[in-house]
Amino acid sequence: MNSSPLQSKRIIITAGPTREAIDPVRFISNHSTGKMGYAIAEYLYSLGADVQVVSGPVHIKTTLPPHVITNVITADEMLAVTQELGATADVIIFSAAVADYKCATIANQKIKKQEGALHISLVPNPDIAFELSKAKQPGQIHVGFALETENGLPNAVSKMQRKKFDFVVLNIQDNNGSGFGFDTNRVKLIDSDMAVTDCELKLKKEVAVDIVNHLAGKLQAAETRKEMSHA
Ligand code: C5P
């Protein structure tokens, strides 16, 4: 692969879950491990890209140096950091599994067990990819993920269009080695012109190579277009 389009490119990657507090000892979150996002970040870093990871709480042994990782807990924190770093980015990769909801209020003290049901009021979290799409700069590339259990293709396409992704990675969630917690993943890469690239089941680290190669192709095409417009 010709890695030159990635050299020194400023690439922001959101990764892992977010965690939304209920009280000082409890939270809402999801099963994301962050493996996919970190695998992409590590490969990009090895190719000489200027990588910044905005990471929710994960338990990952990474080869990335600490100064390229900003740790956050909540979706609001992830949004603030991604907005700040994203302003000067060439590429933003939204691989985080952001919690869709947060508590309307966070209890100051541990909520006591009570008779009967406990009702917690939830309000929507910001959609980080959608917020960043509003500030998308000309030439900036946004990559999204979609994890669907049904109607994968149409759902992924509508997400891509709403959030202005240049391409979307559709995760095939099944119990045959693909999805949260597995070291392997089966994905389809869907372009904004609706071209679909099918990838077979492989290690997340190998899927990361496919995604980065696809991204390199987009950057190369953008550079060629720029050169031709200046010719
Ligand atoms: O709508 P859905 O959550 O399936 O969209 C998935 C894509 O949007 C992923 O790329 C994910 O990182 C991003 N996203 C986000 N902020 C949210 C929800 C999703 O950045 N609050």
Residues whose N, C-alpha, C, O or C-beta is under 5 A from the ligand:
A	BS01	C5P	F94 S95 A96 A97 V98 A99 N125 P126 D127 I128 A129 V143 G144 F145 A146
